[in-house]
Amino acid sequence: MSEREEHVIDDGWAQGELLEVMESWPMQLLVRIGEEDVILEVSPEATITFGEAAGSARDLQPGRQVRVHLEHLKGYPSSRLTHEVEIHPAAEP
């Protein structure tokens, strides 16, 4: 078991609306998942995809739908970390 796996208490995918991108290090995202607004720390090694292509932090814009892989970390019950962010492109009119 890796050191990272040792500290993860649960993980899974969630989908929501990106509300805010906080320009901190590491980057943080405010995402509305269901009825809850969740702050996510984005791992510096995170994979970002935009549709079917590779994406970047520049593609993270408020109002976009995202799918994120969440991890809760032991000792930090309110902290959530993500290593993967999928951005859903807006439908063409």
Phi and psi restraints in degrees (range 20) as a CNS / XPLOR table:
assign (resid 1 and name C) (resid 2 and name N)
       (resid 2 and name CA) (resid 2 and name C) 1.0 -74.8 20.0 2
assign (resid 2 and name N) (resid 2 and name CA)
       (resid 2 and name C) (resid 3 and name N) 1.0 164.1 20.0 2
assign (resid 2 and name C) (resid 3 and name N)
       (resid 3 and name CA) (resid 3 and name C) 1.0 -60.7 20.0 2
assign (resid 3 and name N) (resid 3 and name CA)
       (resid 3 and name C) (resid 4 and name N) 1.0 -39.0 20.0 2
assign (resid 3 and name C) (resid 4 and name N)
       (resid 4 and name CA) (resid 4 and name C) 1.0 -63.3 20.0 2
assign (resid 4 and name N) (resid 4 and name CA)
       (resid 4 and name C) (resid 5 and name N) 1.0 -47.3 20.0 2
assign (resid 4 and name C) (resid 5 and name N)
       (resid 5 and name CA) (resid 5 and name C) 1.0 -61.8 20.0 2
assign (resid 5 and name N) (resid 5 and name CA)
       (resid 5 and name C) (resid 6 and name N) 1.0 -32.5 20.0 2
assign (resid 5 and name C) (resid 6 and name N)
       (resid 6 and name CA) (resid 6 and name C) 1.0 -63.8 20.0 2
assign (resid 6 and name N) (resid 6 and name CA)
       (resid 6 and name C) (resid 7 and name N) 1.0 -27.5 20.0 2
assign (resid 6 and name C) (resid 7 and name N)
       (resid 7 and name CA) (resid 7 and name C) 1.0 -99.6 20.0 2
assign (resid 7 and name N) (resid 7 and name CA)
       (resid 7 and name C) (resid 8 and name N) 1.0 -5.3 20.0 2
assign (resid 7 and name C) (resid 8 and name N)
       (resid 8 and name CA) (resid 8 and name C) 1.0 -87.6 20.0 2
assign (resid 8 and name N) (resid 8 and name CA)
       (resid 8 and name C) (resid 9 and name N) 1.0 126.8 20.0 2
assign (resid 8 and name C) (resid 9 and name N)
       (resid 9 and name CA) (resid 9 and name C) 1.0 -98.5 20.0 2
assign (resid 9 and name N) (resid 9 and name CA)
       (resid 9 and name C) (resid 10 and name N) 1.0 -25.6 20.0 2
assign (resid 9 and name C) (resid 10 and name N)
       (resid 10 and name CA) (resid 10 and name C) 1.0 -162.7 20.0 2
assign (resid 10 and name N) (resid 10 and name CA)
       (resid 10 and name C) (resid 11 and name N) 1.0 159.8 20.0 2
assign (resid 10 and name C) (resid 11 and name N)
       (resid 11 and name CA) (resid 11 and name C) 1.0 -155.2 20.0 2
assign (resid 11 and name N) (resid 11 and name CA)
       (resid 11 and name C) (resid 12 and name N) 1.0 163.9 20.0 2
assign (resid 11 and name C) (resid 12 and name N)
       (resid 12 and name CA) (resid 12 and name C) 1.0 168.2 20.0 2
assign (resid 12 and name N) (resid 12 and name CA)
       (resid 12 and name C) (resid 13 and name N) 1.0 174.0 20.0 2
assign (resid 12 and name C) (resid 13 and name N)
       (resid 13 and name CA) (resid 13 and name C) 1.0 -91.9 20.0 2
assign (resid 13 and name N) (resid 13 and name CA)
       (resid 13 and name C) (resid 14 and name N) 1.0 145.1 20.0 2
assign (resid 13 and name C) (resid 14 and name N)
       (resid 14 and name CA) (resid 14 and name C) 1.0 -142.2 20.0 2
assign (resid 14 and name N) (resid 14 and name CA)
       (resid 14 and name C) (resid 15 and name N) 1.0 151.3 20.0 2
assign (resid 14 and name C) (resid 15 and name N)
       (resid 15 and name CA) (resid 15 and name C) 1.0 -122.1 20.0 2
assign (resid 15 and name N) (resid 15 and name CA)
       (resid 15 and name C) (resid 16 and name N) 1.0 144.0 20.0 2
assign (resid 15 and name C) (resid 16 and name N)
       (resid 16 and name CA) (resid 16 and name C) 1.0 -169.8 20.0 2
assign (resid 16 and name N) (resid 16 and name CA)
       (resid 16 and name C) (resid 17 and name N) 1.0 -171.9 20.0 2
assign (resid 16 and name C) (resid 17 and name N)
       (resid 17 and name CA) (resid 17 and name C) 1.0 -101.7 20.0 2
assign (resid 17 and name N) (resid 17 and name CA)
       (resid 17 and name C) (resid 18 and name N) 1.0 130.5 20.0 2
assign (resid 17 and name C) (resid 18 and name N)
       (resid 18 and name CA) (resid 18 and name C) 1.0 -74.4 20.0 2
assign (resid 18 and name N) (resid 18 and name CA)
       (resid 18 and name C) (resid 19 and name N) 1.0 119.2 20.0 2
assign (resid 18 and name C) (resid 19 and name N)
       (resid 19 and name CA) (resid 19 and name C) 1.0 -96.7 20.0 2
assign (resid 19 and name N) (resid 19 and name CA)
       (resid 19 and name C) (resid 20 and name N) 1.0 -37.1 20.0 2
assign (resid 19 and name C) (resid 20 and name N)
       (resid 20 and name CA) (resid 20 and name C) 1.0 -156.8 20.0 2
assign (resid 20 and name N) (resid 20 and name CA)
       (resid 20 and name C) (resid 21 and name N) 1.0 144.7 20.0 2
assign (resid 20 and name C) (resid 21 and name N)
       (resid 21 and name CA) (resid 21 and name C) 1.0 -111.8 20.0 2
assign (resid 21 and name N) (resid 21 and name CA)
       (resid 21 and name C) (resid 22 and name N) 1.0 117.9 20.0 2
assign (resid 21 and name C) (resid 22 and name N)
       (resid 22 and name CA) (resid 22 and name C) 1.0 -96.2 20.0 2
assign (resid 22 and name N) (resid 22 and name CA)
       (resid 22 and name C) (resid 23 and name N) 1.0 122.1 20.0 2
assign (resid 22 and name C) (resid 23 and name N)
       (resid 23 and name CA) (resid 23 and name C) 1.0 -83.0 20.0 2
assign (resid 23 and name N) (resid 23 and name CA)
       (resid 23 and name C) (resid 24 and name N) 1.0 71.2 20.0 2
assign (resid 23 and name C) (resid 24 and name N)
       (resid 24 and name CA) (resid 24 and name C) 1.0 -116.6 20.0 2
assign (resid 24 and name N) (resid 24 and name CA)
       (resid 24 and name C) (resid 25 and name N) 1.0 176.9 20.0 2
assign (resid 24 and name C) (resid 25 and name N)
       (resid 25 and name CA) (resid 25 and name C) 1.0 -124.6 20.0 2
assign (resid 25 and name N) (resid 25 and name CA)
       (resid 25 and name C) (resid 26 and name N) 1.0 119.1 20.0 2
assign (resid 25 and name C) (resid 26 and name N)
       (resid 26 and name CA) (resid 26 and name C) 1.0 -69.8 20.0 2
assign (resid 26 and name N) (resid 26 and name CA)
       (resid 26 and name C) (resid 27 and name N) 1.0 160.2 20.0 2
assign (resid 26 and name C) (resid 27 and name N)
       (resid 27 and name CA) (resid 27 and name C) 1.0 -59.0 20.0 2
assign (resid 27 and name N) (resid 27 and name CA)
       (resid 27 and name C) (resid 28 and name N) 1.0 146.0 20.0 2
assign (resid 27 and name C) (resid 28 and name N)
       (resid 28 and name CA) (resid 28 and name C) 1.0 -125.5 20.0 2
assign (resid 28 and name N) (resid 28 and name CA)
       (resid 28 and name C) (resid 29 and name N) 1.0 147.1 20.0 2
assign (resid 28 and name C) (resid 29 and name N)
       (resid 29 and name CA) (resid 29 and name C) 1.0 -120.8 20.0 2
assign (resid 29 and name N) (resid 29 and name CA)
       (resid 29 and name C) (resid 30 and name N) 1.0 141.1 20.0 2
assign (resid 29 and name C) (resid 30 and name N)
       (resid 30 and name CA) (resid 30 and name C) 1.0 -103.4 20.0 2
assign (resid 30 and name N) (resid 30 and name CA)
       (resid 30 and name C) (resid 31 and name N) 1.0 116.3 20.0 2
assign (resid 30 and name C) (resid 31 and name N)
       (resid 31 and name CA) (resid 31 and name C) 1.0 -124.4 20.0 2
assign (resid 31 and name N) (resid 31 and name CA)
       (resid 31 and name C) (resid 32 and name N) 1.0 132.6 20.0 2
assign (resid 31 and name C) (resid 32 and name N)
       (resid 32 and name CA) (resid 32 and name C) 1.0 -88.4 20.0 2
assign (resid 32 and name N) (resid 32 and name CA)
       (resid 32 and name C) (resid 33 and name N) 1.0 114.8 20.0 2
assign (resid 32 and name C) (resid 33 and name N)
       (resid 33 and name CA) (resid 33 and name C) 1.0 -115.2 20.0 2
assign (resid 33 and name N) (resid 33 and name CA)
       (resid 33 and name C) (resid 34 and name N) 1.0 108.3 20.0 2
assign (resid 33 and name C) (resid 34 and name N)
       (resid 34 and name CA) (resid 34 and name C) 1.0 64.6 20.0 2
assign (resid 34 and name N) (resid 34 and name CA)
       (resid 34 and name C) (resid 35 and name N) 1.0 -121.5 20.0 2
assign (resid 34 and name C) (resid 35 and name N)
       (resid 35 and name CA) (resid 35 and name C) 1.0 -96.4 20.0 2
assign (resid 35 and name N) (resid 35 and name CA)
       (resid 35 and name C) (resid 36 and name N) 1.0 -2.0 20.0 2
assign (resid 35 and name C) (resid 36 and name N)
       (resid 36 and name CA) (resid 36 and name C) 1.0 -109.7 20.0 2
assign (resid 36 and name N) (resid 36 and name CA)
       (resid 36 and name C) (resid 37 and name N) 1.0 136.4 20.0 2
assign (resid 36 and name C) (resid 37 and name N)
       (resid 37 and name CA) (resid 37 and name C) 1.0 -93.5 20.0 2
assign (resid 37 and name N) (resid 37 and name CA)
       (resid 37 and name C) (resid 38 and name N) 1.0 122.5 20.0 2
assign (resid 37 and name C) (resid 38 and name N)
       (resid 38 and name CA) (resid 38 and name C) 1.0 -120.3 20.0 2
assign (resid 38 and name N) (resid 38 and name CA)
       (resid 38 and name C) (resid 39 and name N) 1.0 132.0 20.0 2
assign (resid 38 and name C) (resid 39 and name N)
       (resid 39 and name CA) (resid 39 and name C) 1.0 -92.5 20.0 2
assign (resid 39 and name N) (resid 39 and name CA)
       (resid 39 and name C) (resid 40 and name N) 1.0 126.4 20.0 2
assign (resid 39 and name C) (resid 40 and name N)
       (resid 40 and name CA) (resid 40 and name C) 1.0 -115.1 20.0 2
assign (resid 40 and name N) (resid 40 and name CA)
       (resid 40 and name C) (resid 41 and name N) 1.0 134.1 20.0 2
assign (resid 40 and name C) (resid 41 and name N)
       (resid 41 and name CA) (resid 41 and name C) 1.0 -88.5 20.0 2
assign (resid 41 and name N) (resid 41 and name CA)
       (resid 41 and name C) (resid 42 and name N) 1.0 127.7 20.0 2
assign (resid 41 and name C) (resid 42 and name N)
       (resid 42 and name CA) (resid 42 and name C) 1.0 -93.9 20.0 2
assign (resid 42 and name N) (resid 42 and name CA)
       (resid 42 and name C) (resid 43 and name N) 1.0 120.3 20.0 2
assign (resid 42 and name C) (resid 43 and name N)
       (resid 43 and name CA) (resid 43 and name C) 1.0 -58.7 20.0 2
assign (resid 43 and name N) (resid 43 and name CA)
       (resid 43 and name C) (resid 44 and name N) 1.0 140.4 20.0 2
assign (resid 43 and name C) (resid 44 and name N)
       (resid 44 and name CA) (resid 44 and name C) 1.0 -58.3 20.0 2
assign (resid 44 and name N) (resid 44 and name CA)
       (resid 44 and name C) (resid 45 and name N) 1.0 -22.7 20.0 2
assign (resid 44 and name C) (resid 45 and name N)
       (resid 45 and name CA) (resid 45 and name C) 1.0 -96.4 20.0 2
assign (resid 45 and name N) (resid 45 and name CA)
       (resid 45 and name C) (resid 46 and name N) 1.0 11.6 20.0 2
assign (resid 45 and name C) (resid 46 and name N)
       (resid 46 and name CA) (resid 46 and name C) 1.0 -61.1 20.0 2
assign (resid 46 and name N) (resid 46 and name CA)
       (resid 46 and name C) (resid 47 and name N) 1.0 146.9 20.0 2
assign (resid 46 and name C) (resid 47 and name N)
       (resid 47 and name CA) (resid 47 and name C) 1.0 -96.1 20.0 2
assign (resid 47 and name N) (resid 47 and name CA)
       (resid 47 and name C) (resid 48 and name N) 1.0 126.8 20.0 2
assign (resid 47 and name C) (resid 48 and name N)
       (resid 48 and name CA) (resid 48 and name C) 1.0 -117.0 20.0 2
assign (resid 48 and name N) (resid 48 and name CA)
       (resid 48 and name C) (resid 49 and name N) 1.0 126.4 20.0 2
assign (resid 48 and name C) (resid 49 and name N)
       (resid 49 and name CA) (resid 49 and name C) 1.0 -120.4 20.0 2
assign (resid 49 and name N) (resid 49 and name CA)
       (resid 49 and name C) (resid 50 and name N) 1.0 147.0 20.0 2
assign (resid 49 and name C) (resid 50 and name N)
       (resid 50 and name CA) (resid 50 and name C) 1.0 -123.3 20.0 2
assign (resid 50 and name N) (resid 50 and name CA)
       (resid 50 and name C) (resid 51 and name N) 1.0 102.8 20.0 2
assign (resid 50 and name C) (resid 51 and name N)
       (resid 51 and name CA) (resid 51 and name C) 1.0 67.1 20.0 2
assign (resid 51 and name N) (resid 51 and name CA)
       (resid 51 and name C) (resid 52 and name N) 1.0 -125.3 20.0 2
assign (resid 51 and name C) (resid 52 and name N)
       (resid 52 and name CA) (resid 52 and name C) 1.0 -95.4 20.0 2
assign (resid 52 and name N) (resid 52 and name CA)
       (resid 52 and name C) (resid 53 and name N) 1.0 -5.7 20.0 2
assign (resid 52 and name C) (resid 53 and name N)
       (resid 53 and name CA) (resid 53 and name C) 1.0 -105.4 20.0 2
assign (resid 53 and name N) (resid 53 and name CA)
       (resid 53 and name C) (resid 54 and name N) 1.0 164.6 20.0 2
assign (resid 53 and name C) (resid 54 and name N)
       (resid 54 and name CA) (resid 54 and name C) 1.0 -64.5 20.0 2
assign (resid 54 and name N) (resid 54 and name CA)
       (resid 54 and name C) (resid 55 and name N) 1.0 140.6 20.0 2
assign (resid 54 and name C) (resid 55 and name N)
       (resid 55 and name CA) (resid 55 and name C) 1.0 -119.9 20.0 2
assign (resid 55 and name N) (resid 55 and name CA)
       (resid 55 and name C) (resid 56 and name N) 1.0 -176.0 20.0 2
assign (resid 55 and name C) (resid 56 and name N)
       (resid 56 and name CA) (resid 56 and name C) 1.0 -145.7 20.0 2
assign (resid 56 and name N) (resid 56 and name CA)
       (resid 56 and name C) (resid 57 and name N) 1.0 175.4 20.0 2
assign (resid 56 and name C) (resid 57 and name N)
       (resid 57 and name CA) (resid 57 and name C) 1.0 -58.7 20.0 2
assign (resid 57 and name N) (resid 57 and name CA)
       (resid 57 and name C) (resid 58 and name N) 1.0 -28.0 20.0 2
assign (resid 57 and name C) (resid 58 and name N)
       (resid 58 and name CA) (resid 58 and name C) 1.0 -64.0 20.0 2
assign (resid 58 and name N) (resid 58 and name CA)
       (resid 58 and name C) (resid 59 and name N) 1.0 -22.9 20.0 2
assign (resid 58 and name C) (resid 59 and name N)
       (resid 59 and name CA) (resid 59 and name C) 1.0 -80.5 20.0 2
assign (resid 59 and name N) (resid 59 and name CA)
       (resid 59 and name C) (resid 60 and name N) 1.0 -11.9 20.0 2
assign (resid 59 and name C) (resid 60 and name N)
       (resid 60 and name CA) (resid 60 and name C) 1.0 -81.7 20.0 2
assign (resid 60 and name N) (resid 60 and name CA)
       (resid 60 and name C) (resid 61 and name N) 1.0 100.9 20.0 2
assign (resid 60 and name C) (resid 61 and name N)
       (resid 61 and name CA) (resid 61 and name C) 1.0 -127.1 20.0 2
assign (resid 61 and name N) (resid 61 and name CA)
       (resid 61 and name C) (resid 62 and name N) 1.0 137.7 20.0 2
assign (resid 61 and name C) (resid 62 and name N)
       (resid 62 and name CA) (resid 62 and name C) 1.0 -52.9 20.0 2
assign (resid 62 and name N) (resid 62 and name CA)
       (resid 62 and name C) (resid 63 and name N) 1.0 142.3 20.0 2
assign (resid 62 and name C) (resid 63 and name N)
       (resid 63 and name CA) (resid 63 and name C) 1.0 96.7 20.0 2
assign (resid 63 and name N) (resid 63 and name CA)
       (resid 63 and name C) (resid 64 and name N) 1.0 -17.7 20.0 2
assign (resid 63 and name C) (resid 64 and name N)
       (resid 64 and name CA) (resid 64 and name C) 1.0 -79.1 20.0 2
assign (resid 64 and name N) (resid 64 and name CA)
       (resid 64 and name C) (resid 65 and name N) 1.0 148.2 20.0 2
assign (resid 64 and name C) (resid 65 and name N)
       (resid 65 and name CA) (resid 65 and name C) 1.0 -83.6 20.0 2
assign (resid 65 and name N) (resid 65 and name CA)
       (resid 65 and name C) (resid 66 and name N) 1.0 134.7 20.0 2
assign (resid 65 and name C) (resid 66 and name N)
       (resid 66 and name CA) (resid 66 and name C) 1.0 -131.5 20.0 2
assign (resid 66 and name N) (resid 66 and name CA)
       (resid 66 and name C) (resid 67 and name N) 1.0 155.2 20.0 2
assign (resid 66 and name C) (resid 67 and name N)
       (resid 67 and name CA) (resid 67 and name C) 1.0 -121.8 20.0 2
assign (resid 67 and name N) (resid 67 and name CA)
       (resid 67 and name C) (resid 68 and name N) 1.0 127.2 20.0 2
assign (resid 67 and name C) (resid 68 and name N)
       (resid 68 and name CA) (resid 68 and name C) 1.0 -127.8 20.0 2
assign (resid 68 and name N) (resid 68 and name CA)
       (resid 68 and name C) (resid 69 and name N) 1.0 146.6 20.0 2
assign (resid 68 and name C) (resid 69 and name N)
       (resid 69 and name CA) (resid 69 and name C) 1.0 -95.6 20.0 2
assign (resid 69 and name N) (resid 69 and name CA)
       (resid 69 and name C) (resid 70 and name N) 1.0 114.0 20.0 2
assign (resid 69 and name C) (resid 70 and name N)
       (resid 70 and name CA) (resid 70 and name C) 1.0 -98.4 20.0 2
assign (resid 70 and name N) (resid 70 and name CA)
       (resid 70 and name C) (resid 71 and name N) 1.0 147.3 20.0 2
assign (resid 70 and name C) (resid 71 and name N)
       (resid 71 and name CA) (resid 71 and name C) 1.0 -134.7 20.0 2
assign (resid 71 and name N) (resid 71 and name CA)
       (resid 71 and name C) (resid 72 and name N) 1.0 132.6 20.0 2
assign (resid 71 and name C) (resid 72 and name N)
       (resid 72 and name CA) (resid 72 and name C) 1.0 -91.3 20.0 2
assign (resid 72 and name N) (resid 72 and name CA)
       (resid 72 and name C) (resid 73 and name N) 1.0 139.5 20.0 2
assign (resid 72 and name C) (resid 73 and name N)
       (resid 73 and name CA) (resid 73 and name C) 1.0 -108.2 20.0 2
assign (resid 73 and name N) (resid 73 and name CA)
       (resid 73 and name C) (resid 74 and name N) 1.0 139.8 20.0 2
assign (resid 73 and name C) (resid 74 and name N)
       (resid 74 and name CA) (resid 74 and name C) 1.0 -57.3 20.0 2
assign (resid 74 and name N) (resid 74 and name CA)
       (resid 74 and name C) (resid 75 and name N) 1.0 137.1 20.0 2
assign (resid 74 and name C) (resid 75 and name N)
       (resid 75 and name CA) (resid 75 and name C) 1.0 84.3 20.0 2
assign (resid 75 and name N) (resid 75 and name CA)
       (resid 75 and name C) (resid 76 and name N) 1.0 -7.6 20.0 2
assign (resid 75 and name C) (resid 76 and name N)
       (resid 76 and name CA) (resid 76 and name C) 1.0 -133.3 20.0 2
assign (resid 76 and name N) (resid 76 and name CA)
       (resid 76 and name C) (resid 77 and name N) 1.0 73.1 20.0 2
assign (resid 76 and name C) (resid 77 and name N)
       (resid 77 and name CA) (resid 77 and name C) 1.0 -60.9 20.0 2
assign (resid 77 and name N) (resid 77 and name CA)
       (resid 77 and name C) (resid 78 and name N) 1.0 -28.4 20.0 2
assign (resid 77 and name C) (resid 78 and name N)
       (resid 78 and name CA) (resid 78 and name C) 1.0 -96.3 20.0 2
assign (resid 78 and name N) (resid 78 and name CA)
       (resid 78 and name C) (resid 79 and name N) 1.0 -4.8 20.0 2
assign (resid 78 and name C) (resid 79 and name N)
       (resid 79 and name CA) (resid 79 and name C) 1.0 -87.4 20.0 2
assign (resid 79 and name N) (resid 79 and name CA)
       (resid 79 and name C) (resid 80 and name N) 1.0 140.7 20.0 2
assign (resid 79 and name C) (resid 80 and name N)
       (resid 80 and name CA) (resid 80 and name C) 1.0 -133.7 20.0 2
assign (resid 80 and name N) (resid 80 and name CA)
       (resid 80 and name C) (resid 81 and name N) 1.0 138.2 20.0 2
assign (resid 80 and name C) (resid 81 and name N)
       (resid 81 and name CA) (resid 81 and name C) 1.0 -119.1 20.0 2
assign (resid 81 and name N) (resid 81 and name CA)
       (resid 81 and name C) (resid 82 and name N) 1.0 144.5 20.0 2
assign (resid 81 and name C) (resid 82 and name N)
       (resid 82 and name CA) (resid 82 and name C) 1.0 -129.0 20.0 2
assign (resid 82 and name N) (resid 82 and name CA)
       (resid 82 and name C) (resid 83 and name N) 1.0 139.2 20.0 2
assign (resid 82 and name C) (resid 83 and name N)
       (resid 83 and name CA) (resid 83 and name C) 1.0 -109.0 20.0 2
assign (resid 83 and name N) (resid 83 and name CA)
       (resid 83 and name C) (resid 84 and name N) 1.0 -7.8 20.0 2
assign (resid 83 and name C) (resid 84 and name N)
       (resid 84 and name CA) (resid 84 and name C) 1.0 -141.3 20.0 2
assign (resid 84 and name N) (resid 84 and name CA)
       (resid 84 and name C) (resid 85 and name N) 1.0 130.7 20.0 2
assign (resid 84 and name C) (resid 85 and name N)
       (resid 85 and name CA) (resid 85 and name C) 1.0 -130.3 20.0 2
assign (resid 85 and name N) (resid 85 and name CA)
       (resid 85 and name C) (resid 86 and name N) 1.0 124.8 20.0 2
assign (resid 85 and name C) (resid 86 and name N)
       (resid 86 and name CA) (resid 86 and name C) 1.0 -110.9 20.0 2
assign (resid 86 and name N) (resid 86 and name CA)
       (resid 86 and name C) (resid 87 and name N) 1.0 123.6 20.0 2
assign (resid 86 and name C) (resid 87 and name N)
       (resid 87 and name CA) (resid 87 and name C) 1.0 -100.4 20.0 2
assign (resid 87 and name N) (resid 87 and name CA)
       (resid 87 and name C) (resid 88 and name N) 1.0 128.6 20.0 2
assign (resid 87 and name C) (resid 88 and name N)
       (resid 88 and name CA) (resid 88 and name C) 1.0 -92.6 20.0 2
assign (resid 88 and name N) (resid 88 and name CA)
       (resid 88 and name C) (resid 89 and name N) 1.0 117.5 20.0 2
assign (resid 88 and name C) (resid 89 and name N)
       (resid 89 and name CA) (resid 89 and name C) 1.0 -63.5 20.0 2
assign (resid 89 and name N) (resid 89 and name CA)
       (resid 89 and name C) (resid 90 and name N) 1.0 146.4 20.0 2
assign (resid 89 and name C) (resid 90 and name N)
       (resid 90 and name CA) (resid 90 and name C) 1.0 -64.6 20.0 2
assign (resid 90 and name N) (resid 90 and name CA)
       (resid 90 and name C) (resid 91 and name N) 1.0 145.5 20.0 2
assign (resid 90 and name C) (resid 91 and name N)
       (resid 91 and name CA) (resid 91 and name C) 1.0 -66.8 20.0 2
assign (resid 91 and name N) (resid 91 and name CA)
       (resid 91 and name C) (resid 92 and name N) 1.0 143.0 20.0 2
assign (resid 91 and name C) (resid 92 and name N)
       (resid 92 and name CA) (resid 92 and name C) 1.0 -72.6 20.0 2
assign (resid 92 and name N) (resid 92 and name CA)
       (resid 92 and name C) (resid 93 and name N) 1.0 138.8 20.0 2
